[in-house]
Amino acid sequence: MKKRREPLRDLEKLAGGNTAVLGIGQTLKADDGAAPLICDKLNKEKIAASVFNAASAPENYIQRIVKLAPENLIIIDAIDFNEKPGTVRLFQPHDLQAFAFSTHTLSPHLFIDMIKQQIDVNVCII
Protein backbone atom coordinates (compact mmCIF):
# COMPACT_ATOMS: atom_id res chain seq x y z
CA MET A 1 0.00 0.00 0.00
CA LYS A 2 1.27 3.42 -0.94
CA LYS A 3 2.23 5.56 2.07
CA ARG A 4 -0.06 8.58 2.47
CA ARG A 5 1.57 11.96 2.51
CA GLU A 6 0.85 14.65 5.05
CA PRO A 7 -1.29 17.21 3.13
CA LEU A 8 0.03 20.29 4.90
CA ARG A 9 3.66 19.29 4.40
CA ASP A 10 3.06 18.76 0.69
CA LEU A 11 1.21 22.07 0.42
CA GLU A 12 4.15 23.90 2.02
CA LYS A 13 6.12 23.04 -1.13
CA LEU A 14 3.74 25.29 -3.06
CA ALA A 15 4.31 28.28 -0.79
CA GLY A 16 6.10 31.20 -2.33
CA GLY A 17 5.04 30.43 -5.87
CA ASN A 18 2.27 32.05 -7.87
CA THR A 19 -0.67 29.94 -6.72
CA ALA A 20 -4.38 29.81 -7.55
CA VAL A 21 -6.97 27.99 -5.46
CA LEU A 22 -10.20 26.75 -7.03
CA GLY A 23 -13.03 25.43 -4.88
CA ILE A 24 -15.60 23.15 -6.48
CA GLY A 25 -18.85 22.19 -4.81
CA GLN A 26 -22.39 23.07 -3.88
CA THR A 27 -23.22 24.32 -0.37
CA LEU A 28 -26.69 22.76 -0.59
CA LYS A 29 -25.19 19.26 -0.83
CA ALA A 30 -23.69 18.53 2.62
CA ASP A 31 -19.95 17.78 2.39
CA ASP A 32 -19.86 18.96 -1.23
CA GLY A 33 -20.21 22.46 0.24
CA ALA A 34 -16.83 22.34 2.00
CA ALA A 35 -14.82 23.84 -0.88
CA PRO A 36 -17.00 26.95 -1.35
CA LEU A 37 -16.90 27.58 2.40
CA ILE A 38 -13.11 27.22 2.46
CA CYS A 39 -12.77 29.61 -0.50
CA ASP A 40 -14.98 32.18 1.22
CA LYS A 41 -12.82 31.93 4.35
CA LEU A 42 -9.57 32.22 2.34
CA ASN A 43 -10.89 35.31 0.55
CA LYS A 44 -11.71 36.94 3.91
CA GLU A 45 -8.18 36.14 5.12
CA LYS A 46 -6.68 37.97 2.12
CA ILE A 47 -4.11 35.28 1.35
CA ALA A 48 -1.49 35.80 -1.37
CA ALA A 49 -3.04 33.20 -3.70
CA SER A 50 -5.86 33.97 -6.13
CA VAL A 51 -8.94 32.17 -4.81
CA PHE A 52 -11.94 31.22 -6.97
CA ASN A 53 -15.19 29.76 -5.68
CA ALA A 54 -16.35 27.87 -8.78
CA ALA A 55 -19.39 26.33 -7.07
CA SER A 56 -20.59 23.53 -9.37
CA ALA A 57 -19.28 25.07 -12.62
CA PRO A 58 -15.46 24.95 -12.67
CA GLU A 59 -15.49 25.28 -16.47
CA ASN A 60 -16.44 28.95 -16.00
CA TYR A 61 -12.98 29.57 -14.49
CA ILE A 62 -10.74 27.92 -17.09
CA GLN A 63 -9.88 31.14 -18.95
CA ARG A 64 -9.44 33.13 -15.72
CA ILE A 65 -6.90 30.57 -14.53
CA VAL A 66 -5.18 30.44 -17.93
CA LYS A 67 -4.87 34.26 -18.03
CA LEU A 68 -3.49 34.26 -14.49
CA ALA A 69 -0.98 31.54 -15.50
CA PRO A 70 -0.19 30.38 -11.96
CA GLU A 71 2.72 28.08 -11.21
CA ASN A 72 0.44 26.03 -8.96
CA LEU A 73 -3.26 25.25 -8.99
CA ILE A 74 -4.84 23.80 -5.87
CA ILE A 75 -8.29 22.36 -6.48
CA ILE A 76 -10.47 21.78 -3.43
CA ASP A 77 -13.31 19.30 -3.94
CA ALA A 78 -15.21 16.64 -2.01
CA ILE A 79 -14.18 13.18 -3.18
CA ASP A 80 -15.40 9.84 -1.87
CA PHE A 81 -12.16 7.89 -1.38
CA ASN A 82 -13.44 5.34 1.15
CA GLU A 83 -12.32 7.20 4.27
CA LYS A 84 -14.28 8.71 7.14
CA PRO A 85 -16.19 11.92 6.26
CA GLY A 86 -14.00 14.96 6.90
CA THR A 87 -10.74 13.16 6.05
CA VAL A 88 -8.41 15.45 4.11
CA ARG A 89 -6.06 14.02 1.52
CA LEU A 90 -3.83 15.52 -1.15
CA PHE A 91 -4.16 13.97 -4.62
CA GLN A 92 -2.27 14.41 -7.85
CA PRO A 93 -4.33 14.50 -11.07
CA HIS A 94 -3.36 10.92 -11.97
CA ASP A 95 -4.76 9.75 -8.59
CA LEU A 96 -8.25 10.74 -9.73
CA GLN A 97 -8.34 7.83 -12.20
CA ALA A 98 -9.72 5.68 -9.38
CA PHE A 99 -12.50 8.19 -8.66
CA ALA A 100 -14.16 8.67 -12.03
CA PHE A 101 -17.64 9.60 -10.77
CA SER A 102 -18.30 13.33 -10.57
CA THR A 103 -21.36 15.41 -9.72
CA HIS A 104 -19.99 18.35 -11.69
CA THR A 105 -20.89 19.42 -15.22
CA LEU A 106 -17.29 18.98 -16.36
CA SER A 107 -15.22 16.06 -15.06
CA PRO A 108 -12.16 16.99 -13.00
CA HIS A 109 -9.97 15.11 -15.53
CA LEU A 110 -11.22 17.15 -18.47
CA PHE A 111 -11.07 20.41 -16.50
CA ILE A 112 -7.42 19.83 -15.58
CA ASP A 113 -6.52 18.68 -19.11
CA MET A 114 -8.07 21.81 -20.65
CA ILE A 115 -5.97 24.05 -18.39
CA LYS A 116 -2.75 22.05 -18.80
CA GLN A 117 -3.09 22.19 -22.60
CA GLN A 118 -2.84 25.98 -22.39
CA ILE A 119 -0.39 26.61 -19.53
CA ASP A 120 2.33 24.79 -17.63
CA VAL A 121 0.95 24.42 -14.10
CA ASN A 122 1.45 22.08 -11.15
CA VAL A 123 -1.97 20.76 -10.09
CA CYS A 124 -2.97 19.13 -6.84
CA ILE A 125 -6.39 18.28 -5.47
CA ILE A 126 -7.45 18.46 -1.84
Secondary structure, DSSP 8 states (H G I E B T S, - for coil): ------HHHHHHTTTTS-EEEEEE--TTSGGGGHHHHHHHHHHHHT-SSEEEEEET-GGGGHHHHHHH--SEEEEE-----SS-TT----B-GGGGGG----SSSS-HHHHHHHHHTTS--EEEE-
